[in-house]
């Protein structure tokens, strides 16, 4: 069983903000697969389907991004999901808009949502797709990540969604090393 998690903040106030990249890209994938993320459990919205012969849960924690790990842990425990079968999609300040990077492990890099995941799963060894949101050092980080995405950047994100959908599909077929070799570019 696979657990694909998009990180973000719930509610209209946070729609189309940089911090909600995980929600956005999970929605792109769900739309492609015709999966509704509308079931509620453990303070998360989720959808279930079979992809490439494997049961999959698409999860959007509803506890606010800084407490995402608590929701993920509840799903992991309930469904007995192996850490190797989890893929987290999240925003990253250190990557330019329109760029992404696959990582098999690593620190939170200051991302409070990732810190909470590490605290709840008791490991940094979970797979992730980091989606670039750039960084504006002239704006306070909290205000920047909660800021709205411009129309120009939305177009870039829409284009990137096709690549990320392919990455998620290949997550079922390739080892993570092979996935990184295929998609991570210098």
KOLNU-826807 format. One record per atom (N, C-alpha, C): atom name; residue number from 0; z, y negated, x negated. Coordinates in pm, 1 decimal. Each point is the difference from the previous one (the first is absolute). Example, Ala and Ser with C-alpha at 12.3 -4.5 7.8 and 13.67 -1.06 7.14 Angstrom:
2
- N; 0; 780.0; 569.0; -1319.0;
- CA; 0; 0.0; -119.0; 89.0;
- C; 0; 0.0; -120.0; -90.0;
- N; 1; -72.0; -105.0; 35.0;
- CA; 1; 6.0; -119.0; -82.0;
- C; 1; 73.0; -109.0; 77.0;
***
This chain:
186
- N; 0; 0.0; 118.5; -84.8;
- CA; 0; 0.0; -118.5; 84.8;
- C; 0; 0.0; -123.7; -88.5;
- N; 1; -82.4; -96.8; 37.6;
- CA; 1; -6.8; -127.2; -72.8;
- C; 1; 68.8; -109.6; 80.4;
- N; 2; 62.6; -92.1; -72.4;
- CA; 2; 59.5; -119.3; 59.8;
- C; 2; -64.2; -120.4; -68.3;
- N; 3; -78.4; -75.2; 75.7;
- CA; 3; -63.9; -121.0; -50.8;
- C; 3; 73.9; -118.0; 61.8;
- N; 4; 58.4; -84.1; -84.3;
- CA; 4; 85.0; -109.5; 46.4;
- C; 4; -60.0; -133.8; -38.4;
- N; 5; -10.1; -88.3; 96.6;
- CA; 5; -38.0; -138.2; -27.0;
- C; 5; 123.6; -86.9; 11.8;
- N; 6; 25.7; -82.3; -101.8;
- CA; 6; 117.0; -88.2; 4.2;
- C; 6; -36.7; -135.0; 59.7;
- N; 7; 94.6; -57.1; 74.0;
- CA; 7; -19.4; -130.6; 60.4;
- C; 7; 121.7; -37.9; 82.6;
- N; 8; -11.1; -112.6; 65.8;
- CA; 8; 105.5; -48.2; 89.6;
- C; 8; -51.5; 3.8; 143.2;
- N; 9; 83.5; 44.8; 94.0;
- CA; 9; -43.7; 8.1; 139.7;
- C; 9; -0.4; -137.1; 67.7;
- N; 10; -78.5; -8.9; 105.2;
- CA; 10; 1.2; -119.5; 84.2;
- C; 10; -116.8; -93.4; -25.3;
- N; 11; -32.9; -75.8; 103.2;
- CA; 11; -112.6; -94.7; -4.6;
- C; 11; 13.0; -102.0; -112.4;
- N; 12; 124.0; -43.5; -24.8;
- CA; 12; 25.3; -102.4; -101.6;
- C; 12; -56.8; 38.7; -136.4;
- N; 13; -2.3; 130.5; -28.5;
- CA; 13; -40.5; 47.2; -132.4;
- C; 13; -141.9; 55.2; -5.4;
- N; 14; -70.3; 0.8; 112.7;
- CA; 14; -137.7; 48.7; -1.1;
- C; 14; -84.5; -85.3; -93.6;
- N; 15; -90.0; 64.9; -68.9;
- CA; 15; -93.3; -66.8; -92.7;
- C; 15; 70.6; -75.3; -112.1;
- N; 16; 116.3; 49.6; -41.7;
- CA; 16; 66.1; -57.1; -116.8;
- C; 16; -24.9; 91.8; -120.0;
- N; 17; 14.1; -56.1; -118.1;
- CA; 17; -26.7; 75.7; -122.6;
- C; 17; 91.3; 122.5; -13.2;
- N; 18; 123.1; -12.3; 45.8;
- CA; 18; 96.5; 109.2; -12.9;
- C; 18; -34.2; 117.6; 91.3;
- N; 19; -91.6; -19.5; 93.9;
- CA; 19; -35.7; 105.1; 95.3;
- C; 19; -125.4; 76.7; -38.0;
- N; 20; -38.8; -4.6; -126.1;
- CA; 20; -119.2; 72.7; -45.5;
- C; 20; 9.8; 149.0; 33.7;
- N; 21; 116.9; 58.1; -16.9;
- CA; 21; 15.1; 142.4; 30.0;
- C; 21; -31.3; 31.1; 144.9;
- N; 22; 52.9; -81.1; 91.0;
- CA; 22; -30.3; 17.8; 142.8;
- C; 22; -150.7; -13.4; 24.4;
- N; 23; -60.8; -103.6; -59.5;
- CA; 23; -142.2; -25.3; 23.1;
- C; 23; -86.7; 116.7; -44.3;
- N; 24; 25.8; 49.6; -121.9;
- CA; 24; -83.4; 107.2; -52.2;
- C; 24; 26.7; 132.2; 70.6;
- N; 25; 121.1; 23.8; 46.6;
- CA; 25; 27.1; 117.7; 81.0;
- C; 25; -74.3; -10.2; 133.3;
- N; 26; -3.6; -119.2; 57.0;
- CA; 26; -74.7; -21.6; 124.6;
- C; 26; -149.8; 24.2; -20.1;
- N; 27; -55.3; -44.6; -112.5;
- CA; 27; -142.3; 25.4; -29.2;
- C; 27; -26.6; 150.8; -2.0;
- N; 28; 86.9; 75.2; -67.7;
- CA; 28; -17.6; 144.7; -10.2;
- C; 28; 15.9; 65.8; 137.2;
- N; 29; 102.0; -41.0; 74.9;
- CA; 29; 23.8; 56.0; 133.2;
- C; 29; -119.7; -25.1; 91.5;
- N; 30; -56.6; -119.3; -8.9;
- CA; 30; -116.5; -33.0; 83.3;
- C; 30; -117.6; 89.8; -35.7;
- N; 31; -21.6; 19.2; -130.0;
- CA; 31; -111.1; 86.8; -42.6;
- C; 31; 18.1; 142.4; 52.2;
- N; 32; 124.9; 45.5; 4.3;
- CA; 32; 29.9; 137.3; 43.3;
- C; 32; 29.5; 9.8; 149.8;
- N; 33; -5.7; -114.6; 69.1;
- CA; 33; 26.3; -5.0; 144.2;
- C; 33; 140.6; 53.0; 33.4;
- N; 34; 98.4; -47.7; -77.1;
- CA; 34; 139.8; 39.5; 19.4;
- C; 34; 79.3; -121.8; 47.4;
- N; 35; 74.4; 17.2; 107.3;
- CA; 35; 87.6; -107.3; 49.3;
- C; 35; 134.5; 10.9; -71.3;
- N; 36; 43.8; -110.0; -58.6;
- CA; 36; 133.8; -4.4; -60.9;
- C; 36; 91.8; -63.3; 104.2;
- N; 37; 40.1; 81.9; 96.6;
- CA; 37; 71.4; -54.6; 115.9;
- C; 37; 125.2; 78.3; 39.4;
- N; 38; 22.5; 114.1; -64.5;
- CA; 38; 122.4; 75.9; 27.6;
- C; 38; 116.4; -66.3; -71.0;
- N; 39; 120.5; 16.9; 55.5;
- CA; 39; 119.3; -61.3; -59.6;
- C; 39; 103.4; 106.6; -32.4;
- N; 40; 52.6; -8.3; -122.8;
- CA; 40; 105.9; 90.5; -43.0;
- C; 40; 63.5; -58.2; -125.4;
- N; 41; 130.0; 13.2; -13.0;
- CA; 41; 72.5; -40.7; -121.5;
- C; 41; -33.6; -143.6; -43.1;
- N; 42; -14.7; -89.3; 94.5;
- CA; 42; -33.3; -139.8; -27.3;
- C; 42; -134.7; -14.5; -70.6;
- N; 43; -93.2; 87.3; 35.6;
- CA; 43; -135.2; -8.5; -54.0;
- C; 43; -102.6; 20.8; 109.0;
- N; 44; -115.1; -61.4; -16.5;
- CA; 44; -116.6; 28.1; 83.8;
- C; 44; -85.8; 97.9; -77.6;
- N; 45; -46.8; 105.7; 67.7;
- CA; 45; -78.3; 98.8; -72.2;
- C; 45; -105.1; 64.0; 88.9;
- N; 46; -95.8; 60.2; -64.1;
- CA; 46; -101.9; 80.2; 65.1;
- C; 46; -15.9; 128.2; -78.3;
- N; 47; -35.6; 106.8; 69.6;
- CA; 47; -19.8; 129.9; -64.0;
- C; 47; -142.5; 46.9; 25.8;
- N; 48; -58.7; 64.9; -99.8;
- CA; 48; -130.9; 60.0; 17.3;
- C; 48; -23.8; 100.1; -111.9;
- N; 49; -108.1; 74.2; 11.0;
- CA; 49; -39.6; 94.4; -104.4;
- C; 49; -113.5; -64.2; -78.0;
- N; 50; 17.3; -9.0; -132.2;
- CA; 50; -104.9; -54.3; -86.6;
- C; 50; -24.3; 99.8; -112.0;
- N; 51; -125.5; 36.6; -15.7;
- CA; 51; -37.9; 96.3; -104.0;
- C; 51; 85.1; 127.4; 11.3;
- N; 52; 28.4; 40.8; 123.5;
- CA; 52; 74.7; 122.1; 25.6;
- C; 52; 150.7; -10.5; -16.8;
- N; 53; 51.2; -120.0; -24.6;
- CA; 53; 143.1; -16.1; -25.3;
- C; 53; 61.7; -99.2; 98.6;
- N; 54; 114.1; 39.5; 57.5;
- CA; 54; 71.0; -90.0; 90.4;
- C; 54; 40.6; -125.0; -78.0;
- N; 55; -17.7; -114.6; 64.1;
- CA; 55; 26.1; -128.1; -65.2;
- C; 55; 75.3; -91.7; 95.1;
- N; 56; 96.0; -71.9; -57.7;
- CA; 56; 70.7; -104.8; 73.9;
- C; 56; -35.8; -133.5; -63.8;
- N; 57; -46.1; -92.1; 81.5;
- CA; 57; -22.3; -138.3; -42.8;
- C; 57; 119.5; -79.8; 50.0;
- N; 58; 72.1; -66.2; -91.7;
- CA; 58; 127.8; -62.3; 34.5;
- C; 58; 3.8; -147.5; -37.1;
- N; 59; 48.3; -79.2; 95.8;
- CA; 59; 28.0; -141.9; -22.4;
- C; 59; 148.8; -23.5; 29.8;
- N; 60; 84.5; -1.7; -104.4;
- CA; 60; 142.4; -26.0; 24.5;
- C; 60; 18.5; -133.6; 72.3;
- N; 61; 92.1; -2.7; 95.0;
- CA; 61; 23.4; -120.4; 80.8;
- C; 61; 132.9; -66.9; -33.6;
- N; 62; 56.0; 33.3; -114.3;
- CA; 62; 132.3; -49.4; -38.4;
- C; 62; -6.6; -123.5; -88.0;
- N; 63; -114.5; -61.6; -11.2;
- CA; 63; -29.3; -104.9; -97.2;
- C; 63; -18.2; 65.4; -136.2;
- N; 64; -86.2; -59.4; -77.3;
- CA; 64; -48.3; 60.8; -123.5;
- C; 64; 112.5; 35.2; -96.6;
- N; 65; 105.5; -80.2; -4.9;
- CA; 65; 107.2; 22.4; -96.3;
- C; 65; 85.2; 122.6; 31.3;
- N; 66; -16.0; 57.5; 120.1;
- CA; 66; 76.0; 118.9; 38.8;
- C; 66; -92.3; 118.3; 32.1;
- N; 67; -122.3; -5.2; -47.5;
- CA; 67; -100.3; 103.4; 28.9;
- C; 67; 44.2; 138.8; -42.7;
- N; 68; 72.3; 6.8; -110.4;
- CA; 68; 40.7; 130.1; -52.9;
- C; 68; 85.8; 80.0; 95.2;
- N; 69; 80.5; -67.6; 80.2;
- CA; 69; 86.4; 70.2; 95.2;
- C; 69; -83.7; 73.8; 104.4;
- N; 70; -104.9; -64.5; 46.4;
- CA; 70; -88.8; 60.8; 99.6;
- C; 70; -78.3; 115.2; -63.4;
- N; 71; -53.4; -23.2; -118.8;
- CA; 71; -76.2; 103.9; -69.9;
- C; 71; 87.5; 122.3; -24.7;
- N; 72; 122.5; -20.8; -44.2;
- CA; 72; 93.3; 109.9; -26.6;
- C; 72; 25.4; 81.5; 126.5;
- N; 73; 14.3; -66.0; 113.4;
- CA; 73; 22.6; 71.6; 126.1;
- C; 73; -119.3; 91.3; 32.6;
- N; 74; -122.5; -48.0; -20.7;
- CA; 74; -119.4; 81.6; 24.6;
- C; 74; -9.2; 114.6; -100.3;
- N; 75; 26.9; -29.2; -126.9;
- CA; 75; -4.5; 102.6; -104.7;
- C; 75; 98.4; 112.5; 32.1;
- N; 76; 120.9; -36.1; 38.7;
- CA; 76; 101.6; 100.7; 31.1;
- C; 76; -34.5; 79.1; 126.2;
- N; 77; -42.2; -68.6; 103.5;
- CA; 77; -28.0; 65.4; 127.8;
- C; 77; -118.2; 96.5; -11.2;
- N; 78; -108.0; -44.5; -66.0;
- CA; 78; -121.8; 81.0; -9.9;
- C; 78; -4.9; 85.1; -127.0;
- N; 79; 102.6; -10.1; -86.3;
- CA; 79; 5.9; 75.7; -125.7;
- C; 79; -125.6; -25.3; -84.8;
- N; 80; -28.3; -127.9; -22.5;
- CA; 80; -119.5; -40.5; -74.6;
- C; 80; 33.0; -7.3; -148.8;
- N; 81; -84.5; 59.8; -80.0;
- CA; 81; 16.0; -1.7; -145.1;
- C; 81; -38.0; -138.0; -54.3;
- N; 82; 72.0; -46.0; -100.7;
- CA; 82; -27.7; -130.9; -61.5;
- C; 82; -146.2; -9.5; -45.6;
- N; 83; -57.5; 112.3; -47.5;
- CA; 83; -139.4; -0.5; -46.7;
- C; 83; -99.8; -25.9; 112.6;
- N; 84; 42.9; 13.3; 125.2;
- CA; 84; -89.0; -17.4; 114.0;
- C; 84; 16.8; -135.8; 68.5;
- N; 85; 69.1; -91.6; -68.2;
- CA; 85; 20.6; -135.0; 53.4;
- C; 85; -90.6; -97.7; -73.5;
- N; 86; -63.4; -88.9; 74.7;
- CA; 86; -80.8; -107.4; -57.3;
- C; 86; 43.2; -131.0; 65.6;
- N; 87; 44.2; -95.9; -82.1;
- CA; 87; 47.0; -129.8; 48.6;
- C; 87; -107.1; -105.2; -28.8;
- N; 88; -33.1; -80.9; 99.1;
- CA; 88; -95.5; -110.1; -16.8;
- C; 88; 79.2; -130.1; 10.8;
- N; 89; -11.6; -84.8; -103.8;
- CA; 89; 79.8; -123.2; -0.8;
- C; 89; -71.5; -113.3; -73.0;
- N; 90; 49.0; -120.5; 24.0;
- CA; 90; -53.0; -119.9; -64.1;
- C; 90; 50.9; -9.5; -143.5;
- N; 91; -78.1; -66.9; -86.6;
- CA; 91; 39.9; -17.8; -139.2;
- C; 91; -39.9; -139.1; -48.4;
- N; 92; 98.6; -76.8; -41.4;
- CA; 92; -21.4; -137.8; -48.9;
- C; 92; -76.8; -6.2; -132.0;
- N; 93; 8.2; 105.9; -79.8;
- CA; 93; -58.3; -3.2; -133.6;
- C; 93; -148.0; 35.2; -3.7;
- N; 94; -55.6; 38.6; 113.8;
- CA; 94; -142.9; 31.0; 6.6;
- C; 94; -72.0; -109.1; 78.8;
- N; 95; -120.1; -36.8; -43.4;
- CA; 95; -77.1; -99.6; 74.9;
- C; 95; -38.7; 52.4; 138.2;
- N; 96; -22.9; -90.8; 91.4;
- CA; 96; -43.4; 37.9; 134.3;
- C; 96; -130.6; 79.4; -12.8;
- N; 97; -9.9; 106.7; 74.5;
- CA; 97; -119.0; 83.8; -4.9;
- C; 97; 6.6; 111.5; -102.2;
- N; 98; 105.4; 3.6; -78.4;
- CA; 98; 17.4; 107.0; -99.1;
- C; 98; 109.9; 93.9; 46.6;
- N; 99; -0.1; 119.5; -53.7;
- CA; 99; 100.4; 100.2; 34.0;
- C; 99; 27.4; 83.7; -124.7;
- N; 100; 107.8; 74.9; 4.4;
- CA; 100; 31.7; 92.2; -108.0;
- C; 100; 80.2; 116.6; 55.8;
- N; 101; -36.4; 119.4; -42.3;
- CA; 101; 74.1; 119.9; 35.9;
- C; 101; 104.0; 26.9; -107.2;
- N; 102; 121.9; 33.1; 42.7;
- CA; 102; 107.6; 31.0; -94.0;
- C; 102; 72.8; 125.5; 48.2;
- N; 103; 29.9; 92.8; -90.6;
- CA; 103; 71.6; 121.3; 39.2;
- C; 103; 152.2; -15.9; -4.8;
- N; 104; 46.0; -106.3; -65.6;
- CA; 104; 142.5; -21.7; -20.7;
- C; 104; 17.4; -142.2; -52.5;
- N; 105; 122.1; -41.4; -18.6;
- CA; 105; 22.6; -130.9; -60.2;
- C; 105; 110.3; -76.5; 67.9;
- N; 106; 33.3; -111.4; -60.3;
- CA; 106; 106.8; -83.4; 54.8;
- C; 106; -50.9; -76.3; 122.4;
- N; 107; 92.3; -65.6; 64.7;
- CA; 107; -33.3; -77.6; 119.7;
- C; 107; -75.1; -127.7; -34.6;
- N; 108; 9.2; -44.1; -124.8;
- CA; 108; -64.4; -125.2; -39.3;
- C; 108; 55.1; -119.1; 76.2;
- N; 109; 124.1; 9.8; 45.3;
- CA; 109; 61.0; -109.5; 75.1;
- C; 109; -25.6; 5.1; 149.6;
- N; 110; -80.0; 95.8; 46.1;
- CA; 110; -32.3; 13.9; 143.1;
- C; 110; 118.8; 63.7; 70.6;
- N; 111; 64.8; -74.6; 89.0;
- CA; 111; 121.5; 48.8; 64.5;
- C; 111; -23.4; 121.5; 89.8;
- N; 112; -118.3; 9.8; 59.5;
- CA; 112; -31.4; 118.6; 79.3;
- C; 112; -1.5; 124.6; -86.6;
- N; 113; -60.3; -10.4; -118.8;
- CA; 113; -4.7; 113.8; -92.0;
- C; 113; 138.5; 33.0; -54.3;
- N; 114; 80.3; -103.4; -25.4;
- CA; 114; 137.7; 24.1; -45.1;
- C; 114; 75.6; 83.8; 102.7;
- N; 115; -18.6; -30.8; 128.1;
- CA; 115; 69.4; 72.8; 105.6;
- C; 115; -52.4; 143.3; 12.7;
- N; 116; -129.2; 18.3; -22.0;
- CA; 116; -56.0; 135.3; 2.3;
- C; 116; 61.6; 82.1; -113.5;
- N; 117; 3.7; -57.9; -119.6;
- CA; 117; 58.7; 69.8; -115.2;
- C; 117; 146.0; 36.2; 26.0;
- N; 118; 74.5; -92.8; 58.7;
- CA; 118; 141.8; 23.7; 28.1;
- C; 118; 18.5; 114.2; 100.6;
- N; 119; -88.7; 8.1; 98.0;
- CA; 119; 14.0; 101.5; 103.6;
- C; 119; -59.3; 135.2; -37.9;
- N; 120; -108.4; -0.4; -77.1;
- CA; 120; -60.7; 126.7; -41.9;
- C; 120; 58.6; 50.3; -132.4;
- N; 121; 79.1; -85.1; -65.7;
- CA; 121; 64.0; 33.0; -127.8;
- C; 121; -101.0; 33.3; -109.1;
- N; 122; -113.8; -67.9; 2.8;
- CA; 122; -101.8; 19.9; -102.8;
- C; 122; -97.8; -117.5; 0.2;
- N; 123; -62.5; -20.0; -115.4;
- CA; 123; -111.8; -94.7; -10.7;
- C; 123; -132.2; 75.7; 2.3;
- N; 124; 7.4; 131.4; 6.7;
- CA; 124; -117.9; 85.2; -11.3;
- C; 124; -65.1; 27.4; 135.5;
- N; 125; -50.0; -104.6; 61.2;
- CA; 125; -78.8; 16.0; 122.2;
- C; 125; -129.9; -77.0; -20.7;
- N; 126; -103.8; 49.1; 61.8;
- CA; 126; -134.2; -54.8; -20.1;
- C; 126; -18.0; -126.4; 82.6;
- N; 127; -78.3; -92.3; -54.8;
- CA; 127; -20.0; -126.6; 69.3;
- C; 127; -138.0; -57.9; -25.2;
- N; 128; -44.5; -77.7; 97.4;
- CA; 128; -118.7; -84.5; -15.0;
- C; 128; 50.1; -142.5; 6.3;
- N; 129; -14.7; -69.1; -110.7;
- CA; 129; 42.1; -140.4; -8.8;
- C; 129; -120.7; -86.5; 36.1;
- N; 130; 16.2; -86.5; 99.4;
- CA; 130; -107.5; -87.6; 46.2;
- C; 130; 29.6; -142.5; -48.3;
- N; 131; -92.3; -56.7; -75.2;
- CA; 131; 20.2; -132.8; -57.4;
- C; 131; 3.3; -111.1; 104.2;
- N; 132; 97.7; -90.1; -18.3;
- CA; 132; 8.1; -118.9; 85.9;
- C; 132; -1.8; -127.3; -84.8;
- N; 133; -27.0; 16.4; -130.5;
- CA; 133; 4.2; -111.8; -94.8;
- C; 133; 140.4; -59.1; -2.9;
- N; 134; 13.2; -115.1; -62.3;
- CA; 134; 130.2; -65.2; -7.9;
- C; 134; -23.8; -148.5; -23.0;
- N; 135; 74.0; -81.3; 67.0;
- CA; 135; -6.0; -144.5; -20.1;
- C; 135; 137.0; -43.6; -49.6;
- N; 136; 7.4; -24.7; -130.4;
- CA; 136; 128.7; -34.1; -62.7;
- C; 136; 55.8; -134.0; 49.0;
- N; 137; -83.6; -79.0; 69.2;
- CA; 137; 46.6; -129.0; 52.9;
- C; 137; 72.9; 14.4; 133.5;
- N; 138; -4.6; 120.2; 56.8;
- CA; 138; 64.6; 25.1; 128.9;
- C; 138; 110.9; 102.7; -22.0;
- N; 139; 116.7; -22.6; 60.8;
- CA; 139; 109.4; 96.1; -7.5;
- C; 139; -51.9; 137.9; 42.0;
- N; 140; 37.5; 103.7; -75.3;
- CA; 140; -53.0; 134.7; 23.5;
- C; 140; 20.1; 44.7; 144.4;
- N; 141; 119.1; -21.7; 55.9;
- CA; 141; 26.8; 41.7; 138.0;
- C; 141; -96.7; -68.7; 96.3;
- N; 142; -20.2; -131.2; -17.6;
- CA; 142; -92.1; -73.5; 87.1;
- C; 142; -143.9; 48.1; -20.6;
- N; 143; -34.1; 31.3; -123.2;
- CA; 143; -136.6; 43.7; -30.0;
- C; 143; -31.1; 134.6; 67.4;
- N; 144; 88.0; 99.3; -18.4;
- CA; 144; -29.5; 132.1; 55.9;
- C; 144; 1.0; -1.0; 152.9;
- N; 145; 76.6; -93.1; 58.0;
- CA; 145; 3.6; -10.7; 145.9;
- C; 145; -104.4; -97.7; 54.8;
- N; 146; -81.5; -54.2; -90.2;
- CA; 146; -105.8; -92.0; 40.9;
- C; 146; -118.5; 73.5; 60.8;
- N; 147; -74.4; -71.6; 81.8;
- CA; 147; -116.9; 56.5; 68.5;
- C; 147; -116.9; 16.7; -96.7;
- N; 148; -83.9; 96.7; 29.4;
- CA; 148; -119.1; 28.4; -79.5;
- C; 148; -113.3; -90.0; 48.1;
- N; 149; -70.0; -61.1; -94.3;
- CA; 149; -111.7; -88.5; 34.7;
- C; 149; -118.9; 82.1; 52.2;
- N; 150; -93.5; -67.5; 67.6;
- CA; 150; -120.8; 66.3; 51.3;
- C; 150; -81.2; 60.5; -113.7;
- N; 151; -9.6; -73.4; -110.7;
- CA; 151; -76.4; 49.3; -114.8;
- C; 151; 63.0; 127.8; -54.6;
- N; 152; 131.8; -1.3; -13.5;
- CA; 152; 68.6; 118.4; -51.5;
- C; 152; -3.7; 115.2; 99.9;
- N; 153; -1.4; -30.5; 128.1;
- CA; 153; -9.1; 104.2; 103.2;
- C; 153; -131.7; 75.6; -14.1;
- N; 154; -108.1; -71.8; -32.3;
- CA; 154; -129.0; 66.2; -20.6;
- C; 154; 5.5; 94.8; -119.7;
- N; 155; 65.8; -42.8; -106.4;
- CA; 155; 15.5; 83.4; -119.3;
- C; 155; 80.2; 125.6; 35.0;
- N; 156; 104.8; -18.0; 76.1;
- CA; 156; 85.8; 111.4; 40.9;
- C; 156; -77.2; 98.6; 87.6;
- N; 157; -79.6; -53.3; 92.6;
- CA; 157; -80.6; 87.3; 86.1;
- C; 157; -94.9; 86.3; -83.2;
- N; 158; -61.5; -58.4; -102.1;
- CA; 158; -89.4; 75.6; -88.7;
- C; 158; 77.2; 106.6; -77.1;
- N; 159; 117.5; -36.6; -49.8;
- CA; 159; 82.2; 92.9; -77.2;
- C; 159; 47.4; 117.8; 85.5;
- N; 160; 10.7; -21.1; 130.2;
- CA; 160; 49.3; 106.8; 88.1;
- C; 160; -86.5; 125.1; -8.4;
- N; 161; -128.9; -15.8; -22.2;
- CA; 161; -89.5; 116.8; -8.8;
- C; 161; 35.8; 85.3; -120.1;
- N; 162; 28.1; -64.9; -112.3;
- CA; 162; 38.2; 72.3; -121.7;
- C; 162; 134.7; 69.2; 20.5;
- N; 163; 96.3; -71.7; 56.5;
- CA; 163; 133.7; 57.1; 19.0;
- C; 163; -5.5; 117.3; 98.4;
- N; 164; -82.0; -8.4; 102.9;
- CA; 164; -16.2; 113.9; 91.3;
- C; 164; -51.7; 121.7; -76.4;
- N; 165; -94.9; -21.0; -91.8;
- CA; 165; -51.7; 110.8; -81.6;
- C; 165; 109.0; 56.6; -90.6;
- N; 166; 82.1; -88.8; -57.4;
- CA; 166; 110.0; 46.3; -85.5;
- C; 166; 94.4; 89.7; 80.1;
- N; 167; 36.3; -44.7; 120.0;
- CA; 167; 92.8; 79.2; 81.9;
- C; 167; -62.5; 134.8; 35.0;
- N; 168; -127.5; 0.9; 35.9;
- CA; 168; -66.9; 127.7; 28.4;
- C; 168; 1.2; 91.4; -122.1;
- N; 169; -26.3; -56.0; -117.5;
- CA; 169; -1.1; 80.7; -122.3;
- C; 169; 140.0; 43.7; -42.7;
- N; 170; 103.5; -65.8; 48.8;
- CA; 170; 138.9; 38.8; -27.6;
- C; 170; 24.9; 145.2; 43.5;
- N; 171; -74.0; 46.2; 99.5;
- CA; 171; 13.1; 136.0; 50.0;
- C; 171; -73.6; 101.5; -87.9;
- N; 172; -100.6; -46.4; -72.2;
- CA; 172; -92.2; 90.9; -68.4;
- C; 172; 18.9; 6.3; -150.6;
- N; 173; 53.6; -106.1; -59.9;
- CA; 173; 8.9; -9.9; -145.3;
- C; 173; 144.9; -2.5; -46.1;
- N; 174; 22.6; 42.6; -123.5;
- CA; 174; 131.6; -23.8; -58.6;
- C; 174; 14.4; -150.9; -15.2;
- N; 175; 122.8; -48.2; -12.5;
- CA; 175; 16.8; -145.3; -11.8;
- C; 175; -57.1; -51.6; -131.3;
- N; 176; 6.1; 79.4; -105.5;
- CA; 176; -63.3; -40.0; -126.7;
- C; 176; -150.2; -18.1; 17.9;
- N; 177; -63.0; 93.7; 70.3;
- CA; 177; -143.9; -12.0; 25.5;
- C; 177; -30.9; -117.8; 91.7;
- N; 178; 88.4; -24.5; 95.3;
- CA; 178; -16.7; -114.1; 90.7;
- C; 178; 4.8; -131.5; -79.0;
- N; 179; 96.5; -11.7; -90.9;
- CA; 179; 9.6; -119.9; -83.9;
- C; 179; -121.4; -13.1; -90.1;
- N; 180; -45.8; 112.0; -57.1;
- CA; 180; -117.5; -3.8; -88.3;
- C; 180; -124.0; -47.6; 77.8;
- N; 181; -10.0; 40.4; 124.1;
- CA; 181; -116.8; -36.5; 83.0;
- C; 181; 4.9; -147.3; 43.0;
- N; 182; 120.7; -49.4; 36.5;
- CA; 182; 7.3; -130.4; 64.4;
- C; 182; 61.9; -113.1; -83.8;
- N; 183; 87.8; 31.4; -93.7;
- CA; 183; 58.4; -107.7; -81.1;
- C; 183; -100.3; -44.4; -106.0;
- N; 184; -33.8; -126.8; 4.3;
- CA; 184; -96.4; -53.4; -96.7;
- C; 184; 65.5; -109.1; -81.3;
- N; 185; -41.3; -11.5; -121.8;
- CA; 185; 55.6; -101.6; -88.9;
- C; 185; -44.4; -138.8; 44.3;
***
